[in-house]
């Protein structure tokens, strides 16, 4: 026993050394809800950015409104802003729009991309700090409790620098400084995974979304600037620049806040959706206007299919937009980036290898699917990114099925299995801002399709998808919350199914053996996780269907069965041998 304990102790040490070598303190600061984050909740961002095209730099400030969650909190905030960006100053402002109270200049230190802003030792500000409009007022009149409840506390974080340029947006993200075919500037940002702190100061933790946001972008007047939500106005500054004021009134992921700057023109339509009139706006390069008016007919088709499967579009108040982008695409909430070159499929390819992927524009369908899974329902930790990508990958199948029939959808989801590599688990390490395997797309989608088969009731399955979006409306969630919801609503415990597909690289295999009398037995392979007991649909030699319930022990196949064929809708494999023990 002592030897066994010693072996396990050594294994534990080796695993921990391996983890320590793989992840740094900086990773923990970036990916965890640490002491400088946990005690406060970001309620609103009010972002002001000036763009300098001559040297690819920006400057500005972010007003971060927040609420205290824990009165016994440490005396510092963690604000994130990635190198080489610089924070210039931080102001604490307390009060309301009607009765601003006071401002204090706070001290701060930096550790890599994390900035620690200290509450103690701060000094009152009596000087005017432009462009801050919150002025210090002493001897304020007595206020009612109702007015006091409207008070907010704000951090005004002033900053500047040259944001990291994307190496391969949107996968290896950052700022994208390009020019269109006419030589005009065409600029945007894509930063999922990398983090919004690559270009503005924020609480760069996926589990805390601001409840609303305003974006004020100052850019050259001969260009148009588009952002999330709705345009509230624009101001000609009289110096060759214009400030565009955009705003969202719904919660939004940090990485979804974005901008598009270029020679953009607009057209749009009103979609009669489940919650009434939905504005669908399209901002495209002026050179793309004619083909966009034809090609973007896939957008209302997408909306019709996804409202059927997932429920109402989650952001009616902010509208829906497609915007020409100088990279492939990104699910920027209410302002989806489009860069598929007006081709059907994925850059003119069918990822399913079946022909069905050529029937629709991949970026319009996939990136818009994220409005439900990713933007409406957001994983608290990047390790659970499968919640975004697996469901959205499956949205491609559901779109295909909605317009071309159930077999077409089956062909599509089975076809994308060729893209699965099973290199590492789909769920990554928690608390270190790590993404899991890219199999979260194709394998994750096939896992959901397999779960649908086990439920064996398409209307119940659709209610589960719609219920997820209603129950977790505008929320951040854990994998367990999503899994528990599916288990409860289906009445089936899929815990081992999630464990198998999400935490291992092993595809469940059905072992099938024939004895000397030709009788067939089956079991789940011992490589499956302990307790794996997923029901499975099979067919005999005549095509007659059966639902079997394999375990780790061999069971006899139904009488008269001479051959087993697994239903193609299940993502499992089969091992056939006479020699299993």
DANOR-V761864 format. One line per field, one symbol per residue. ss: DSSP state (A for helix, B for strand, O for the rest). phi: phi as a letter, one per 40 degrees, with the letter a starting at -180 (. if undefined). burial: 1 if it has 9 or more other C-alpha atoms within 8 Angstrom, else 0. A space follows every 10 residues. Layout:
# DANOR-V761864
ss=???
phi=???
burial=???
This chain:
# DANOR-V761864
ss=OAAAAAAAAA AAAAAAAAAA AAOOAAAAAA AOOOAAAAOB BBBBBBBBBB BBOOOOBBBB BBBBBBBBOO OOOOOBBBBB OOOOOBBBBB BBBBBOOOOB BBBBBBBBBB BOOBBBBBBB BBBBOOOOOO OOOOOOOOOO OOOOAAAAAO OBBBBBBBBB BOOOBOOBOO OBOBBBBBBO OOOOBBBBBB OOOOOAAAOO OBOOOOOOOB OBBBBBBBBB OOOBBBBOOB BBBBBBOOOO BBBBBBBBOO OBOAAAOOBB BBOBBBBBBB BBBOOBBBBB BBBBBAAAAA AAAAAOAAAA AAAAAAAAAA OOOOOOOOOB BBBBOOOOBB OOOOOBBBOO OOOOBBOOBO OOOOOAAAAO BAAAAAAAAO OOBOOOBBBO OAAAOAAAAA AAAAAAAAAA AAAAOAAAAA AAAAAAAAAO OOOOOOOOOO OOOOOOOAAA OAAAAAAAAA AAAAAOOAAA AAAAAAAAAA AOOOBBBOAA AAAAAAAAAA OOOOAAAAAA AAAOOOOOBB BBBBOOOOOB BBBBOOOOOO OOOOOBBBBO OOOOBBBBOO OOOOBBOOOO OOOOBBOOOO OOBBBBBOOO O
phi=.ccccccccc cccccccdcc ccbbccccdc bbccccbccb bcbabbcbbb bbccbfbbai abcbcabccb cccccabbbb acdccbccab bcbbibccbc babbcbcabb bgcbbbbbcc gcbccbccbc ccccccbbfc ccbccccccc cbbbbbbcaa ibcdcccacc cbcicbbbbc ccgcdabaab acgdhcccba caccbccbcc caabbbbbbd ccbbbbacgb cciabccgbg bbbcbbabbb dacdcccaab biccbbaaab bcbcbhcbcb bbbbddcbdc cccccccccc cdcccccccb hddcbdcbgb bbbdbcacia cddgaccbac ffbcgbfgbb ccgbhcccca cdccccccdc ccbhbcbbcc bdcccddccc ccdccccccc cccbhccccc dcccccdccc bfcacccccc gbfbcccccd cccccccccc cdcccfaccc cccccccdcc cbdfbcbbcc cccccccccc gbccdccccc ccbbbccdbc cbbbcccgcb baacdccccd gcaccacbbc ccgccabbbc bcbcbccddg cbabbcdccc cbbbbbacbc b
burial=0000000000 0000000000 0010011111 1110011111 1111111111 1100011111 1111111000 0000011111 1110111011 1111110001 1111111100 0011111110 0100100000 0000111000 0000000000 1111111111 1111110011 0111111010 0001111111 1111111111 1111111111 1111111110 1011111111 1001010000 1111111111 1111111111 1111100000 1010000111 1111100010 0100000110 0111111011 1111110111 1111111111 1111111111 0111110011 1111011101 1111111111 1111111111 1111111111 1111111111 1100100111 1111111001 0100111111 1111111011 1111111111 1111100001 1101111110 0111011110 0110111101 0001011111 1111111111 1111000011 1111100110 0111111111 1000000001 1101001000 1101011011 1001001000 0
